[in-house]
Amino acid sequence: MLIRNAEIDFGRRCDVRIANGIVIEIGDLPARPGDGGEIDAGGAALLPGLHDHHVHLLAFAAARNSLQCGPPFVTTEQQLKAALTSRLAAQPGQWIRGVGYHESVAGDIDRHWLDKVALCAPVRVQHRGGRLWILNSLALDLVAAGDPASPIERNTGRLYDGDAWLRGRTGLMRPSLRAASRFLLSRGVTGITDATPGNGVAEFDLFRGAQSDGDLAQDVLMMGAAGLEAATGSPGLGVAHRKIHLREAALPDLAETAAEIARCHSLDRPVAIHCVTLTELLFALGALDEAGSHPGDRIEHAAVAPPETLPLIAAHGPTVVTQPNFIAERGDAYRTEVDPADRPWLYRLRGFREAGIGLAGSTDAPFGDADPWKAMAAAVDRRTAGGVVMGSDEALTPEESLGLFLGALPDPAGPPRRIAVGAPADLCLIDRPWAKARDSLADVAVAKTLKAGKIVWPGEGGAQR
């Protein structure tokens, strides 16, 4: 493959030759009989394939076929009722799976609220945080009948951290990963870290099968539960961190958490700790104080990180993997729901960099918009959907924002990958030169995505936005 007239390194015009999945030449190159095809980039920027360092791929695949129940798609109680009513009419009697709910829509809904809208079909609605399901009475009866030990709160229909249990009771099939993978390819994403806490050997084998079948094109590092260490990695699929998902309302025992971290470290397995509140962050740092640090440890989100926490994070050396897109997607809600004292420190970027803390980017799809270009734009302008700028001092340059998605999967905060001789030909050709792209990152379209030197986007199905 020969890519002509491409722009690399934010301004250099050149040709790029690929063979056996590797970049083998860069410069002013003549065509050769064995090139096997030619792409004219037309002066547009050619980038390494993007890496999204925190997604939930199975949930993202399922969400694409689910009913959107929260902002920005649904913002009022009337809209939610209309959406549920419409889906009930379209698929009478069938399970309805809603996602993305937030209490700003209709408050703290429960099974009684759902029963008033949808009593004739089983309904389950997921809160946008990902840990809570709300079931109506019919759904509750179907999954919890005859089970006195059911984890569902019978009065409210609420189920916390019960995905695996719910799947076993409903018998629902795992979603195909093909459409989700192709959407990511359409945005130039060639590698992901799956950060789902409950991932085990079964999920690892499912991903391996999807890659083998061609349904999953991305390289994957998989975080997950204790026991995932037993999975055997293969090219393009590796075992990653032990994911520890903290919830402030029900924090685990500190000593037990530290012991689990130490156990993982003894197996040369780093940990990734979910922290979206200041209390969770301080708990995580306390556990690391007891257990010690390990290369590759991560703090996921670090959503609230006031100045006094930065030296503590830096002392342990974990990478912070954050989601700048949440400022754009949820910022207006944060302005009313988050304590005013915490608002300046939401989803920081520049502050982490200046404190010497490794920083990488992600979308948290499906709990955030899966488009990394929108996340990059949010890292630059820090603007909410309502047009309010939050934490302008935390903004990054467009080049720095792109770099959040260019770290290697095993080293997300490491040097951004570059197009260089000997580098894997996992590439993203966008639709414009970088000088134009940097002015409006959210509007960037991906012309072609290459994996191991082969065009994997576009293909059958055409463009997706």
Helices and strands as residue ranges (DSSP letters): E 2-8, E 12-19, E 22-27, G 33-35, E 38-40, E 46-48, E 50-55, H 57-63, E 67-68, H 77-90, E 96-101, H 103-106, H 111-117, E 123-127, E 132-135, H 137-144, E 158-160, H 163-170, H 178-186, E 189-194, H 201-213, E 219-224, G 228-230, E 237-245, G 248-250, H 254-266, E 271-275, H 278-291, E 298-301, G 307-309, H 310-316, E 319-322, H 325-337, G 343-345, H 350-354, E 359-361, H 372-381, G 392-394, H 398-403, E 427-430, H 434-437, G 441-443, E 446-451, E 454-457
